[in-house]
């Protein structure tokens, strides 16, 4: 159980730190405006862009009605999305290691 938890925590941390470095810091430092942070957010947070584009309120967030909402969605929401993905990868790695050890 301990190796399962530690591998999941390590993968979650790595994925979340990657997102913080690549997207959250540029979004926060630019105040949610500018092309560079928008490209980083669009490339690395494509599922969030797609989801926001489906709804009128989401399109308002994307196209500048509220910079604070934009910053929160892509710095906090994106980091949580990457952390969840890291947890899934960590659990998958643990399952593969356990299967190879049993074989």
BELMOBEL-V378399 format. One record per residue. N is the residue number from 1. OMEGA is omega in radians with two decimals (* if undefined). BURIAL is 1 if it has 24 or more other C-alpha atoms within 12 Angstrom, else 0. D_LAST is the distance of its C-alpha to the last C-alpha in Angstrom with 1 decimal. Layout:
n=N omega=OMEGA burial=BURIAL d_last=D_LAST
n=N omega=OMEGA burial=BURIAL d_last=D_LAST
This chain:
n=1 omega=-3.10 burial=0 d_last=19.0
n=2 omega=3.14 burial=0 d_last=20.8
n=3 omega=3.09 burial=0 d_last=18.3
n=4 omega=-3.11 burial=0 d_last=18.1
n=5 omega=-3.09 burial=0 d_last=21.9
n=6 omega=3.10 burial=0 d_last=22.5
n=7 omega=3.10 burial=1 d_last=20.4
n=8 omega=3.13 burial=1 d_last=22.1
n=9 omega=3.13 burial=1 d_last=25.5
n=10 omega=3.14 burial=0 d_last=25.1
n=11 omega=3.11 burial=1 d_last=24.3
n=12 omega=-3.14 burial=1 d_last=27.1
n=13 omega=-3.14 burial=1 d_last=29.5
n=14 omega=-3.14 burial=0 d_last=28.9
n=15 omega=-3.13 burial=1 d_last=29.4
n=16 omega=3.11 burial=1 d_last=32.5
n=17 omega=3.07 burial=1 d_last=34.0
n=18 omega=-3.13 burial=1 d_last=33.6
n=19 omega=3.12 burial=1 d_last=35.6
n=20 omega=-3.13 burial=1 d_last=38.1
n=21 omega=-3.01 burial=0 d_last=38.8
n=22 omega=-3.04 burial=1 d_last=39.0
n=23 omega=-2.99 burial=1 d_last=40.7
n=24 omega=3.14 burial=1 d_last=41.9
n=25 omega=3.08 burial=1 d_last=43.9
n=26 omega=3.13 burial=1 d_last=45.7
n=27 omega=-3.13 burial=1 d_last=46.5
n=28 omega=-3.09 burial=1 d_last=47.8
n=29 omega=3.14 burial=0 d_last=49.8
n=30 omega=-3.11 burial=0 d_last=51.4
n=31 omega=3.11 burial=1 d_last=52.3
n=32 omega=3.10 burial=1 d_last=50.6
n=33 omega=3.12 burial=1 d_last=52.9
n=34 omega=-3.06 burial=0 d_last=52.6
n=35 omega=-3.05 burial=0 d_last=50.8
n=36 omega=-3.14 burial=0 d_last=48.2
n=37 omega=3.13 burial=1 d_last=46.6
n=38 omega=3.10 burial=1 d_last=46.9
n=39 omega=3.12 burial=0 d_last=45.0
n=40 omega=3.13 burial=1 d_last=42.2
n=41 omega=-3.11 burial=1 d_last=42.0
n=42 omega=-3.10 burial=1 d_last=42.2
n=43 omega=-3.02 burial=0 d_last=39.4
n=44 omega=-3.14 burial=1 d_last=36.9
n=45 omega=-3.11 burial=1 d_last=37.9
n=46 omega=3.10 burial=0 d_last=38.3
n=47 omega=3.10 burial=0 d_last=36.9
n=48 omega=3.09 burial=1 d_last=39.6
n=49 omega=-3.13 burial=1 d_last=42.3
n=50 omega=-3.12 burial=0 d_last=41.4
n=51 omega=3.12 burial=0 d_last=41.5
n=52 omega=3.14 burial=1 d_last=44.7
n=53 omega=-3.13 burial=0 d_last=46.3
n=54 omega=-3.02 burial=0 d_last=46.0
n=55 omega=3.12 burial=0 d_last=48.5
n=56 omega=3.12 burial=0 d_last=52.0
n=57 omega=3.09 burial=0 d_last=51.5
n=58 omega=3.08 burial=0 d_last=48.3
n=59 omega=3.08 burial=0 d_last=50.4
n=60 omega=3.09 burial=0 d_last=53.0
n=61 omega=-3.12 burial=1 d_last=50.4
n=62 omega=-2.99 burial=1 d_last=49.3
n=63 omega=2.83 burial=0 d_last=52.9
n=64 omega=3.12 burial=0 d_last=54.5
n=65 omega=-3.13 burial=0 d_last=56.1
n=66 omega=3.12 burial=0 d_last=54.4
n=67 omega=-3.14 burial=0 d_last=53.0
n=68 omega=3.10 burial=0 d_last=51.7
n=69 omega=3.11 burial=1 d_last=49.6
n=70 omega=-3.13 burial=1 d_last=48.3
n=71 omega=-3.14 burial=1 d_last=47.4
n=72 omega=-3.11 burial=1 d_last=45.7
n=73 omega=-3.03 burial=1 d_last=43.7
n=74 omega=3.08 burial=1 d_last=42.3
n=75 omega=-3.12 burial=1 d_last=42.0
n=76 omega=-3.12 burial=1 d_last=40.7
n=77 omega=3.11 burial=1 d_last=39.3
n=78 omega=3.11 burial=1 d_last=37.6
n=79 omega=3.08 burial=1 d_last=36.1
n=80 omega=3.10 burial=1 d_last=34.8
n=81 omega=3.12 burial=1 d_last=33.3
n=82 omega=3.09 burial=1 d_last=31.5
n=83 omega=3.11 burial=1 d_last=30.3
n=84 omega=3.09 burial=0 d_last=28.9
n=85 omega=3.09 burial=1 d_last=27.1
n=86 omega=3.09 burial=1 d_last=25.7
n=87 omega=3.09 burial=1 d_last=24.4
n=88 omega=3.11 burial=0 d_last=22.6
n=89 omega=3.11 burial=1 d_last=21.1
n=90 omega=3.10 burial=1 d_last=20.1
n=91 omega=3.11 burial=1 d_last=18.5
n=92 omega=3.10 burial=0 d_last=16.6
n=93 omega=3.11 burial=0 d_last=15.5
n=94 omega=3.12 burial=1 d_last=14.3
n=95 omega=3.12 burial=0 d_last=12.4
n=96 omega=3.13 burial=0 d_last=10.7
n=97 omega=3.14 burial=0 d_last=10.0
n=98 omega=3.13 burial=0 d_last=8.7
n=99 omega=3.12 burial=0 d_last=6.3
n=100 omega=3.13 burial=0 d_last=5.2
n=101 omega=-3.14 burial=0 d_last=5.5
n=102 omega=-3.09 burial=0 d_last=3.8
n=103 omega=* burial=0 d_last=0.0
